[in-house]
Amino acid sequence: MNKVKVGIIGCGKISGIYMENCQKFEILDLVACADMDLKRAQEQADKYNIPHVYTTEELLNDPAIELVINLTIPAAHAEVSLKALEAGKHVYVEKPLAVTTEDGRKMLESADSKGLLVGSAPETFFGAGIQTALQLIEDGKIGRPVAATSFMMSRGHEHWHPDPEFYYAAGGGPMFDMGPYYLTALVQLLGPIRTISGMTSKALQERTITSEKKAGQKIPVDIPTHVAGTIQFQDGAIATLITSFDIFGGSDLPPIEIYGTEGTIQVPDPNTFGGPVKIRRKGESEWTEQPLLPGYDENTRGIGPADMAYAIVTGRQHRASGQLAYHVLEAMWAFHDSSDSRSHYEMKSTCSRPLALPLGLAPYTLD
């Protein structure tokens, strides 16, 4: 099979796992990386044996590179992705797809006009945990899904992240940081969204960094840090979702539960690839942990670009698609827009539920 040549733009904290895993998938050939800080790019290239270190412009001008993985900060996602598309490259971008729906639409329109593909994280729904939950639902183990709850309860990132400022600027906050994991998982499990109703708030006007690099520095909080609301899916199920950076004492709420006419499934943290997955059927008093499907139960970031590379080569659909990411982006803004307007938000976009991963394939192959 022809390998797809890949270049990574953005060599920050998340890049290491992408670089490691891109070299495991048979379809990918990671040939270059770029960063505004060339020293940082060189360090990652040396660590992961990447042949070329480029500026962003040099990487985009390399005709051999077919697929760009965009790992820049959210505020730069659209700008860098649009430049890559203009250069004739397919693009896979870290979540969210873009900061605004307008920029997200521009990306999809540019790709469509050029016959290119756009994909976006998160790809954690490829993991054995959510894939197992998906099969249980499709096999009717809990009957017809009618409701769900999902909770991302956190104190925020300034106490551990070396550069936490962007989490409290436009494009940040708990919904745009972690909402993509939860919403993408819910769309995979329950289908596309019809209507959203939301409310937002923020507990603090500024945060103090306590992580070592910038300890003592103050961060203005420019976005909501507690976002709560309800989702109605096109098939009728209704979910409750809370994402928060304002939970200072911790929480034991489950990440996701799906409720059906015949039972309940506990879905693992959608920011991970593994389990546990538990089920409790109608009339039972105890949870039963389910064996995970064979597949990817450890951090396998990079599987999304690999799946996209197969789509580039074969012409099939890819799972972590731009349409899915745009639907999730619109949904995230819908919580904020609903809160601001004090009204329900009717979704304008839709998407297909991603197909389940095939079983029985060799590791690090997807077709």
C-alpha positions as CSV (number, residue, x, y, z in Angstrom):
1,M,0.0,0.0,0.0
2,N,1.2,3.5,-0.8
3,K,2.1,5.5,2.3
4,V,0.8,9.0,2.8
5,K,3.6,11.5,3.5
6,V,2.8,13.6,6.6
7,G,4.1,16.8,8.1
8,I,3.2,18.1,11.6
9,I,2.9,21.8,12.3
10,G,3.1,22.6,16.1
11,C,5.6,20.8,18.3
12,G,4.1,21.5,21.7
13,K,3.0,19.2,24.5
14,I,0.5,17.1,22.5
15,S,2.8,16.5,19.5
16,G,4.9,13.7,21.1
17,I,2.1,11.2,21.1
18,Y,1.1,12.0,17.5
19,M,4.7,11.6,16.4
20,E,5.1,8.3,18.2
21,N,1.9,6.8,16.9
22,C,2.2,8.2,13.3
23,Q,5.2,6.0,13.0
24,K,3.3,2.9,14.0
25,F,0.6,3.0,11.4
26,E,1.6,1.4,8.1
27,I,-0.3,4.0,6.0
28,L,1.6,7.0,7.4
29,D,5.1,8.3,6.6
30,L,6.0,11.2,9.0
31,V,8.7,13.1,7.1
32,A,8.7,16.6,8.6
33,C,7.7,18.9,11.5
34,A,7.5,22.6,12.0
35,D,7.1,25.1,14.8
36,M,7.5,28.8,15.4
37,D,10.2,27.7,17.8
38,L,12.7,25.9,15.5
39,K,14.6,24.7,18.6
40,R,11.5,23.0,19.9
41,A,10.9,21.5,16.5
42,Q,14.4,20.2,16.3
43,E,14.2,18.6,19.7
44,Q,11.1,16.7,18.7
45,A,12.6,15.7,15.4
46,D,15.7,14.3,17.1
47,K,13.5,12.5,19.7
48,Y,11.2,10.8,17.1
49,N,13.7,10.5,14.2
50,I,11.8,12.9,11.9
51,P,13.9,13.6,8.8
52,H,13.1,17.3,8.2
53,V,12.7,20.4,10.4
54,Y,10.9,23.2,8.6
55,T,9.3,26.6,9.2
56,T,5.6,26.4,8.6
57,E,6.0,28.0,5.1
58,E,8.8,25.6,4.2
59,L,6.6,22.6,5.2
60,L,3.6,23.9,3.2
61,N,5.8,24.4,0.2
62,D,7.2,20.9,0.2
63,P,5.3,19.2,-2.7
64,A,6.0,15.7,-1.2
65,I,3.9,16.3,1.9
66,E,0.3,15.2,1.3
67,L,-1.3,15.5,4.7
68,V,-0.7,18.2,7.3
69,I,-1.4,17.5,11.0
70,N,-2.1,20.9,12.6
71,L,-1.3,20.9,16.3
72,T,-1.1,24.6,16.8
73,I,-3.1,26.4,19.5
74,P,-6.9,26.7,18.9
75,A,-6.7,30.4,17.9
76,A,-4.3,29.4,15.0
77,H,-6.2,26.3,13.8
78,A,-8.2,28.0,11.0
79,E,-5.4,30.2,9.7
80,V,-2.9,27.3,9.5
81,S,-5.4,24.9,8.1
82,L,-6.6,27.3,5.4
83,K,-3.0,27.9,4.4
84,A,-2.4,24.2,4.2
85,L,-5.5,23.7,2.1
86,E,-4.4,26.5,-0.2
87,A,-1.1,24.7,-0.6
88,G,-3.0,21.6,-1.8
89,K,-2.6,19.6,1.4
90,H,-5.2,17.5,3.2
91,V,-5.6,18.7,6.8
92,Y,-6.1,16.9,10.1
93,V,-6.4,19.5,13.0
94,E,-6.4,19.1,16.7
95,K,-9.7,19.9,18.4
96,P,-11.6,22.1,18.0
97,L,-11.9,22.3,14.2
98,A,-11.7,26.2,14.5
99,V,-12.6,28.8,17.1
100,T,-15.6,30.1,15.2
101,T,-18.2,28.4,13.0
102,E,-17.5,30.9,10.3
103,D,-13.9,29.7,10.1
104,G,-15.0,26.1,10.3
105,R,-17.2,26.6,7.3
106,K,-14.4,28.3,5.4
107,M,-12.2,25.3,6.0
108,L,-14.9,22.8,4.7
109,E,-15.7,25.0,1.7
110,S,-12.0,25.4,0.8
111,A,-11.4,21.6,1.1
112,D,-14.5,20.8,-1.0
113,S,-13.5,23.3,-3.7
114,K,-10.1,21.7,-4.0
115,G,-11.1,18.1,-3.7
116,L,-9.2,17.8,-0.4
117,L,-10.1,16.2,3.0
118,V,-10.4,17.9,6.3
119,G,-10.4,15.9,9.6
120,S,-10.3,16.8,13.2
121,A,-9.6,15.4,16.7
122,P,-10.8,14.0,18.9
123,E,-10.3,10.5,17.6
124,T,-10.7,8.9,21.1
125,F,-14.0,7.4,19.9
126,F,-12.0,5.0,17.9
127,G,-10.8,3.5,21.2
128,A,-12.0,0.1,22.5
129,G,-14.0,1.7,25.3
130,I,-16.4,3.7,23.2
131,Q,-16.4,1.1,20.4
132,T,-17.5,-1.5,22.9
133,A,-20.3,0.8,24.2
134,L,-21.3,1.4,20.6
135,Q,-21.6,-2.3,19.9
136,L,-23.7,-2.9,23.0
137,I,-26.1,-0.2,21.9
138,E,-26.3,-1.4,18.4
139,D,-26.8,-5.0,19.6
140,G,-29.9,-3.8,21.6
141,K,-28.4,-4.6,25.1
142,I,-30.1,-1.6,26.7
143,G,-33.1,-1.4,24.3
144,R,-33.8,1.9,22.7
145,P,-31.6,4.8,24.0
146,V,-33.8,7.5,25.5
147,A,-31.5,9.6,27.6
148,A,-27.9,10.3,28.6
149,T,-25.8,12.2,31.1
150,S,-22.3,13.5,30.6
151,F,-20.1,15.4,33.1
152,M,-16.6,16.9,32.7
153,M,-16.0,18.4,36.2
154,S,-12.6,20.0,36.7
155,R,-10.8,22.8,38.6
156,G,-9.1,24.1,35.4
157,H,-5.6,23.8,34.1
158,E,-3.5,26.6,35.6
159,H,-2.3,24.3,38.4
160,W,-0.5,21.9,36.1
161,H,-0.2,23.2,32.5
162,P,3.0,25.1,31.7
163,D,1.2,27.6,29.4
164,P,-2.5,27.7,30.5
165,E,-3.4,31.2,29.3
166,F,-5.2,30.0,26.1
167,Y,-7.6,27.9,28.2
168,Y,-9.2,31.1,29.5
169,A,-9.1,33.1,26.2
170,A,-11.4,32.9,23.1
171,G,-11.6,29.4,21.9
172,G,-10.8,28.0,25.3
173,G,-12.9,27.2,28.4
174,P,-14.2,23.8,29.5
175,M,-16.6,23.5,26.5
176,F,-14.0,24.2,23.8
177,D,-11.3,22.3,25.6
178,M,-13.1,19.1,26.7
179,G,-16.5,19.4,25.1
180,P,-15.3,18.0,21.8
181,Y,-14.5,14.6,23.5
182,Y,-18.0,14.4,25.1
183,L,-20.0,15.7,22.2
184,T,-18.2,13.5,19.7
185,A,-18.7,10.4,21.8
186,L,-22.4,11.2,22.2
187,V,-22.8,11.7,18.4
188,Q,-21.0,8.4,17.8
189,L,-23.3,6.7,20.3
190,L,-26.6,8.5,19.7
191,G,-26.3,10.2,16.3
192,P,-26.5,13.8,15.2
193,I,-28.0,16.6,17.3
194,R,-31.2,18.5,16.7
195,T,-31.6,21.1,19.5
196,I,-29.5,22.5,22.4
197,S,-30.4,24.6,25.4
198,G,-27.6,26.0,27.5
199,M,-26.6,28.2,30.4
200,T,-23.1,29.5,31.2
201,S,-21.3,31.3,34.0
202,K,-17.8,31.9,35.4
203,A,-16.8,31.6,39.1
204,L,-13.7,33.8,38.9
205,Q,-12.7,36.9,36.9
206,E,-9.0,35.9,37.0
207,R,-6.9,32.9,37.8
208,T,-3.5,32.5,39.4
209,I,-1.0,30.2,37.7
210,T,0.5,27.7,40.2
211,S,2.3,25.5,37.8
212,E,6.1,25.8,38.0
213,K,7.0,27.6,34.8
214,K,4.8,30.7,35.4
215,A,3.8,30.4,39.0
216,G,2.2,33.6,40.4
217,Q,1.2,35.1,37.1
218,K,-2.5,36.2,36.7
219,I,-4.7,35.1,33.9
220,P,-7.8,37.2,33.0
221,V,-10.8,34.9,32.4
222,D,-12.4,36.0,29.1
223,I,-14.8,33.0,28.6
224,P,-17.4,31.0,30.6
225,T,-15.9,28.4,32.8
226,H,-19.1,26.5,33.6
227,V,-21.4,25.4,30.8
228,A,-24.5,23.3,31.3
229,G,-27.4,22.3,29.2
230,T,-29.5,19.8,27.4
231,I,-29.2,18.1,24.0
232,Q,-32.0,16.6,22.0
233,F,-30.7,14.2,19.3
234,Q,-32.4,13.7,16.0
235,D,-33.6,10.2,17.1
236,G,-35.3,11.8,20.1
237,A,-32.9,10.9,23.0
238,I,-32.2,13.8,25.4
239,A,-28.8,14.2,27.2
240,T,-27.6,16.5,30.0
241,L,-24.1,17.9,29.6
242,I,-22.0,19.9,32.0
243,T,-18.4,21.0,31.3
244,S,-16.7,23.0,34.1
245,F,-13.5,24.5,35.3
246,D,-15.2,25.6,38.5
247,I,-15.3,22.4,40.5
248,F,-12.7,23.1,43.1
249,G,-13.4,20.3,45.5
250,G,-13.6,17.4,43.0
251,S,-16.5,15.2,41.8
252,D,-17.4,11.5,41.5
253,L,-20.0,11.9,38.7
254,P,-19.5,9.4,35.9
255,P,-18.2,10.7,32.6
256,I,-21.1,9.4,30.4
257,E,-24.1,7.2,31.0
258,I,-26.5,6.1,28.3
259,Y,-30.1,5.1,29.4
260,G,-32.2,2.8,27.4
261,T,-35.6,1.1,27.7
262,E,-33.9,-2.1,28.9
263,G,-30.9,-0.9,30.8
264,T,-28.0,1.5,31.3
265,I,-24.4,1.7,30.0
266,Q,-21.6,3.4,31.8
267,V,-19.2,4.8,29.1
268,P,-15.6,5.5,30.0
269,D,-13.9,8.9,30.0
270,P,-14.1,10.0,26.3
271,N,-10.6,11.6,26.7
272,T,-9.2,8.1,26.9
273,F,-9.2,5.1,24.5
274,G,-9.8,2.3,27.0
275,G,-12.4,1.2,29.6
276,P,-14.1,0.2,31.8
277,V,-17.5,-0.2,30.2
278,K,-20.3,-1.4,32.5
279,I,-23.9,-2.4,31.9
280,R,-26.9,-2.8,34.2
281,R,-30.0,-4.2,32.7
282,K,-33.5,-3.6,33.9
283,G,-34.2,-5.6,37.1
284,E,-30.5,-6.0,38.0
285,S,-29.0,-4.4,41.1
286,E,-25.3,-4.6,40.2
287,W,-23.1,-3.3,37.4
288,T,-21.4,-5.9,35.1
289,E,-18.1,-4.9,33.5
290,Q,-18.0,-5.8,29.8
291,P,-15.0,-7.2,28.0
292,L,-13.6,-4.6,25.6
293,L,-13.6,-5.3,21.9
294,P,-10.1,-6.0,20.5
295,G,-8.6,-2.8,19.4
296,Y,-7.0,0.4,20.8
297,D,-7.2,0.7,24.5
298,E,-4.2,2.9,25.1
299,N,-3.4,6.5,24.0
300,T,-3.5,6.1,20.2
301,R,-3.7,9.8,19.0
302,G,-2.7,9.6,15.4
303,I,-5.3,7.0,14.5
304,G,-7.5,9.8,13.1
305,P,-4.9,10.9,10.6
306,A,-4.2,7.2,9.8
307,D,-7.9,6.6,9.1
308,M,-8.0,9.7,7.0
309,A,-4.9,8.5,5.0
310,Y,-6.8,5.3,4.1
311,A,-9.6,7.6,2.8
312,I,-7.1,9.6,0.7
313,V,-5.7,6.4,-0.8
314,T,-9.0,4.4,-1.3
315,G,-11.6,7.1,-1.6
316,R,-13.7,5.8,1.2
317,Q,-15.2,8.0,4.0
318,H,-13.1,8.8,7.0
319,R,-14.5,8.7,10.5
320,A,-13.1,11.8,12.3
321,S,-14.4,14.0,9.4
322,G,-14.6,17.7,9.0
323,Q,-18.4,17.4,8.9
324,L,-18.5,15.6,12.3
325,A,-16.1,18.2,13.8
326,Y,-18.1,21.1,12.4
327,H,-21.3,19.7,13.8
328,V,-19.6,19.5,17.2
329,L,-18.2,23.0,16.8
330,E,-21.7,24.4,16.1
331,A,-23.0,22.4,19.1
332,M,-20.4,23.9,21.4
333,W,-21.3,27.4,20.3
334,A,-25.0,26.5,20.6
335,F,-24.6,26.2,24.4
336,H,-23.2,29.7,24.6
337,D,-25.6,31.2,22.1
338,S,-28.6,29.6,23.8
339,S,-27.5,31.0,27.2
340,D,-26.9,34.5,25.7
341,S,-30.3,34.5,23.9
342,R,-32.2,32.7,26.6
343,S,-33.7,30.4,24.0
344,H,-33.4,27.0,22.4
345,Y,-30.8,26.7,19.6
346,E,-31.9,24.6,16.5
347,M,-28.8,23.0,14.9
348,K,-28.2,24.1,11.3
349,S,-25.6,21.3,10.5
350,T,-25.8,17.6,10.6
351,C,-23.5,14.7,10.0
352,S,-23.4,10.9,9.7
353,R,-22.6,8.7,12.7
354,P,-19.0,7.4,12.1
355,L,-18.9,3.7,11.1
356,A,-17.6,1.3,13.8
357,L,-14.1,0.2,13.4
358,P,-13.7,-3.2,11.7
359,L,-12.6,-6.1,13.9
360,G,-10.0,-8.7,13.2
361,L,-7.4,-6.4,11.6
362,A,-3.7,-6.5,12.4
363,P,-2.5,-3.8,14.9
364,Y,-2.1,-0.3,13.3
365,T,-4.0,-1.2,10.2
366,L,-7.6,0.1,9.6
367,D,-8.6,-1.5,6.3
